[in-house]
Amino acid sequence: MASTYTERCSPALAGLVAWLLESADELAGAMAAEIHEQVEELPDELHDESLRVCRAHLSTIATLLRDGLEPRPDLLPTEAGLFARAVARHALPVDAVARKYRVGHAALVRLATDALSAMPLSAEELRVAMGTMLDWTFRYVDVMTRVALEAHQDELAGWLQTADAARAHETRAVLRGEAVAEEEASRRIAYELARTHLAVVCWADADDVSAAELEAAVDAARRLAGAEGRMTLELGRGVLAGWVSGFTAPDPEALRAGWRGAVRGDAISIAIGDALPGIDGFRRSHEQAMICQRVAKLRCRRRTVAATYAETALVDLLTQDLDAADMFVRRELGPLADDDDATRRVASTVRVYFDEGCSHIGAARRLGVHGNTVAYRVQKAGRLLGRPVEERQMETSVALLLLDVLRRVQPRVAV
């Protein structure tokens, strides 16, 4: 098999390309987090879009470097243009868009420099590899920024002329809590705010779900919750915020219970806030739905869900600092956090045992096993913990709740 360009040019660059491809998900997460930290104008609701475009850029950079190709507009990932259009619909200023790419480039250079420095290279090999990497990535970012800003400007010019743009602008002003009378705000967004509102966020990870299907999903939410009014706000590709309202409170539990039978439940997920009144309820319920979506995506990364704020609020509080949560779990559970099948069964049994008021019979009934099996597993958990499971029950119960979340967020870690 013929050697690649990077192998002929420099084994160090070949190693860098391999590292980019192998670590793309982790690197994209780090870059997206840094971008949103430093570019304050970039809304949190576009974080998934940022993650997607960072991953696409990393893959493209690795492929072009491997094949010895110079950056050209026709070789850039399609996600770059889609992201530029998405931020245009949030009316981000041009300088914020340009800063986003500068921050992303700086993060990539820092990470790539660390990776090259860790390779067994001579001082000369390291100097040449870093120089090549810096020169090439600066050319890539220059081309990418020009193309992205053109797409952003084109989309922005057309979008600002539409009625949807004006409505979206006014809706975001209401969500930011800008001072405006309820009646005046209702007129501006063409939605009656003097009602009780139930906010939802509908999203799809599959590319074959259309914007029309997401709109239909909000219609289904309105019917299931027993509401009359509805409105929507696009948050990003494949993500739609919605509000349903009535003079009586819409029912979040009825919506959650009927979701899978009413829509493409295998493709569209929904996060549901509380039913709250007035303009303040419009804002607060949306904040709750966004929190609910964050937790639902943490807990269920590979399947669709229908979740309410009421069932995710505690996990949200406990996962604001994932590193601290991980440390707490390790400290409280020790070997009970191990990831083998037998220990998983023991840990899940203890959770059910706590849920059933520390009843062996109740836990056995729920698990479909003999009461002696529950007793054995509870005793084994005590040996792993070094204490009876009932001792520090609250801390153990919280740690077990977090354990399942952390396994999904950090699959590479034992917890």
Residue, then its C-alpha position, 0 to 999 in steps of 0.5 A: m500500500a502506498s504511503t500517505y502524504t504525511e508519512r512521506c512528509s513527516p512521521a510526526l504529522a502522521g502521528l498527529v493525524a492519527w491522534l486527531l482521528e482517534s480523539a475527535d469526540e473528546l477534542a470537539g467537546a473541549m473546543a466547543a466548551e472553550i468557544h462557549e466560555q469565551v464567546e459570550e454572545l453565543p447562546d448555550e442552546l447552540h452548544d450541540e451545533s458547536l460540538r457538531v461543527c467542531r467534530a466535522h472540522l477536526s475530521t476534515i483537517a485530519t483528512l486534508l493533512r493526511d492527503g497533502l491537500e491545501p484548504r479550499p472552500d469546496l473542501l470545507p465540511t457542510e456543517a460549517g455553512l449550516f452552523a453559520r446560518a444557524v448563528a445568523r438566525h440568532a442575529l449574532p454580530v459578525d465580530a462574534v462569529a469571527r471570534k468563535y473561529r479564532v478561539g476554536h483555532a487557538a484551542l486546536v493549536r494548544l491541544a495539537t502542540d501538547a500532543l506533538s510535545a508528548m511524542p518521542l521526537s527530536a528537537e528538530e522534528l518537533r520544530v518542523a512538525m509544529g511549524t508545518m501544523l501552525d502554517w497549515t491550520f492558519r491557512y485553513v482557518d483563513v479560508m474557513t472564516r471567509v466562507a463562514l462569514e459570507a454564509h452568515q452575512d447572506e443568511l442574515a440579510g435574508w432572515l432579517q427581512t422576514a416576519d419570523a425573524a422579528r418574532a424570534h427577536e422579540t421572543r428572545a427579548v422576553l426570555r432575557g427578561e427585558a422590561v416589557a408589558e405583558e400585553e405589549a409582548s403578547r402583541r409583538i410575538a403574536y402569542e397570548l402571554a396572559r395564560t398558563h404556559l407549558a414549555v417544551v423542547c423537541w429535538a431529533d438526533a437523526d438527520d431524516v427528521s424535518a423541521a415540519e415534523l418537529e413543528a408537528a411534534v409541538d402540535a402533538a404536545r398541545r393536544l396531549a397536554g390539553a392546551e389551546g395556544r401554541m408557538t415555537l422558536e427554532l433553537g438550532r438544527g434539529v431542535l425546536a422550543g415550543w410553548v402550549s398554553g391555556f386558561t387552565a394549566p396544561d398537564p405535563e404528565a399527560l403529555r409525557a405519558g402519551w408522547r410515544g404513541a402520538v409522534r415518531g417516538d423513536a426519533i423525536s425526544i421532548a423535554i417538558g417544563d412545569a405549567l406556570p402562569g403569565i410572562d414570568g411563567f413563559r420564561r421560567s418554564h422554558e428555562q426548566a425545559m432547557i434544563c430538562q433537555r440537558v439532563a435527559k441527554l446526559r442520562c439517555r445518550r443513545r435513545t429518545v426520551a420524554a422527560t419532565y423537569a420534575e423528574t430531572a431537577l435533582v440530577d441537574l443540581l447534582t451534575q453542575d460540576l461533573d468532576a465534583a460529582d465523579m469525586f463524590v461517587r468514587r468516595e461514597l461507593g468505592p468498589l461498588a462503582d466498578d463496571d463489571d456486570a456482577t457489580r452493576r447488578v448489586a448496585s442496581t439492586v441496592r437502588v431498588y432496595f432503597d426505593e422500596g423502603c429497605s424491604h427485601i420483599g418489595a425489592a424482590r417483587r420489583l426485580g422478579v427475583h427471590g428475596n434471598t437473592v436481594a438479601y445476598r446482593v445487599q450484603k455483598a454491597g455492604r462488603l464492597l462499601g465497608r459498612p451496612v448499606e443503610e448507613r449513610q443511606m442518603e449519600t449512598s442513594v445520591a451516589l448511585l443516582l449519579l453513577d448511572v449518569l456518569r457512566r453515560v457522560q464518561p464511558r472511558v472512566a470506571v465509574 
